[in-house]
Amino acid sequence: MTAQSRAYEISKRGLDIVVAAVTLVLASPLMLAIAIAVAVTMGRPVLFRQPRPGMHAELFNLVKFRSMSVHGAAAGPAGDGSRLTRLGAWLRATSLDELPTLWNVLRGDMSLVGPRPLLPSYLDRYTREQFRRHQVRPGVTGLQQVNGRNALTWEQRFAYDTWYVDNRSIRLDLHILARTVVVVLRREGITAPGCATAREFTGSRVHAVAGAGGAGRRLGKGAT
């Protein structure tokens, strides 16, 4: 690791800790209200915990507010539509279900910015290029989230992820965080076309992800 890379990682970790800690404190009354609403409308548990691959594909327990009923269709993207509650749909649309995930940021499992942590079952389905997304900590938000989110194809999403891995910087992270606020307020890309959440990733037919250069160009000059 170069001195520049080391300085970036230290600065990024410091930003993660400060922003996550301050946000958790300021949002604690809202989080309490959400927890009560989830408990009343969906019962317990209030929090959703699930193993997800982190940096170097090491598993950690992702924490979010629960947005789905434990009853109904089998777990997984195919059954999301029947289990997603009205409150859960609103939490997802506003991204408020992600607030507890800041605890994962404080713990060091995740970063504020990085590729989203996906299901462990996907690990064997990635191409070698796509698997490079695990070279960094997963993020609460990321380049793909501010460029289409679940409305993108999986290949497009992974292209953004690997482009970020190769071009990450504090300037880019701050740009993504600022863009995230706009995307959340506009509620863009919350679901994939024809799905309640996102389509399952079943593997790519291609062996190299194309279009990563376009990911950078869409950010605009000076973003990196």
N, C-alpha and C positions, 0 to 999 in steps of 0.2 A: 504493500500500500504506500503510495506516495505521500509526501507531506501535505500536498493540496487535498488529496482524498481524505487523509486523516483529519484535517481541519474541517472539512465539510461534514464528516460523520459526527464530530464533536459538536459542531454548531447545530446540526440537524437534531441531534439528541437533546440538546439544551432547549431548542425551540419546542420539541415534542413535550418535554416535561413541563415547561412553563405554561404553554397554551392548554394542555390537557388538565393540569391542576387547577388553573384559574377558571376554566370553563366548567369543570365539575363542581367547584365551589359555588359559582354564580348560578349554575343550573340546578342546584340541589333542590330548591322548592318545586321547580317544574318536574324534576325526576320523581319526587315524592308523589306529586299529583298523578303522574302517568302510572306509577306503580300501583296506586290505589285504584285507578280506573281499570287497569289490566286485571287486577285481582277481582274486582267486582263483576266485570263483564266476561272474563275468560277463566277465572279461577286461578289456582296456583299450578305450577310455579309462575312467578311474575317475569323472571328472566329466562331467556333462551340461551343455553350453553351447548356448544358443538365443537368437536375437534376440527381444527383447520391447519393446513400446512403453513408454516411461517418461513423465516429465512432458512435457507438450505433445506427446505421441505420438512423441518422439524415441527411436530404437532404441538399445538397449544389450544386451550379452550377459549373460543371466541364467546364474548358475552354481549347480548343485546336484549332489548325489551321484547317479550313474546308478542307476536302479531298473529299467530295462528292457533286455532283450536287443536287440542290433542286428539280430537275425534274426527272421523270422516275418512277420506281416502288415505292411501298409504303415503308415508312421508316421501318427499322428493318433489322436484319441479312439476311433475305430471299431476300431483295431487294438491298443489298449492291453491288452486282456484276454489276448491270446495272447503278448504280449511281456513282461508284468510277471512278474518272477521272485519266488521265495519270499522271498529277502532283500529285494528291492525292495518287496514288499508290506509287509513289516515296517518298513522304513525310512519308508515313506509313512504307515503307521498310527501310528508314533511321532513323525512329523514330523522325524526325524533327517536325512532327505535334504535338509532346508532349511538345515542348518548352514553350508555354504559360501556361502549367499546373504548371510550377514552381511558377506562381502567386498564385495558390491554396495552394502550400506549404508555401509560405510566409504568407498567410492569416491564416494558421493553419487548413485549411480544410483537407489537405493531408500531408503526410510525403514523404521523398525521397524513403523510403523502407516500404513496407507493402502490403497487399492484394489489387489487383486492384479494383477500384470502378466499380461495374457493374450496370445493369439497375434496377430501382426501381421495375419494374414488377417481378423481380426474388425473391423479399423478401419473398413472400408467398410460394415459391417453394423449399426453402432450408429445409434440415433436421435440427434438433436442433444442431447437431454437425457442420454442414456447416455454420449455422448462427453465430457461434463463431468468424468467420472472422471479424465481426464488433466490436470486443472488442478492436481493435486498429485502429488508423488512416489508411485509405487506402493509397497506395503508387504509385508513378510514376513507380517504378519497384518493383519487389518482388521475392520471392523464386521460384514461378511458372514460372516467366518470364525468369529466367536463367536456367530452367530445362525443357524447351520444349515449353512454351508459348501456343499459340493457337493449336499446334500440339497435345497437351495432351487432354485426355478426361476430362469432367467436374469434375468427381469424383477425378481424379488425381490432378487436379488444386486445388480443395478445400482441399485435403489432405495436399498439400504443404502449403496452407494458414493457416490451423489450427496448423500444426507443427510449423510454424513460430510464431504464437501467443503464443505457449507454450514455445518456446526456444529462443525468440528474445534477442539480446544483441548488443552492439555497435560493437563488433568483427564480429558478423554475418552480421550486416548491411554493414559494410565496405567490407566484402567478397562479398556480393551480388552486391554492387555498382561496384566493380572491375570486377566481372563476367559479369555485364550488358554491360560494354564497349566492351568486347569480343563478346558477343551475338549480339549486335547492329552492330558491324563491319562485322560480318559473316552473318547478316540478317537471323538469324535462327528463326523458329517457327512463322513467321509473320502471316501465314494463317492456318486455319484448312484444312485438306484434302478435296478437292472438294468444297471449299468455297472461296469467295473473302476476307473474314475477319475471322469471327468465327461463329460457329454454335450457334443457340439459345439454352439457357438452359431451358428445359421444366420440370425439376424435376428429382430426383434420385429414382431409384427403391429400393435402399438399405437404411437402416436406420442408418448405421454407416460407416464412411469413413475409408477405409483400406489403408495401405501402407504409412502412414505418417512417420513411422520409416525409411523406405527406402529413404524418402526425405532427412533426415539428413545424412544417410550413403553416399548418392551420392555427398554430399558436400566435403567429404574427412575428414580425421582425423584432428582435431584442428580447424575446421571452426567455431565451436561454443565456 
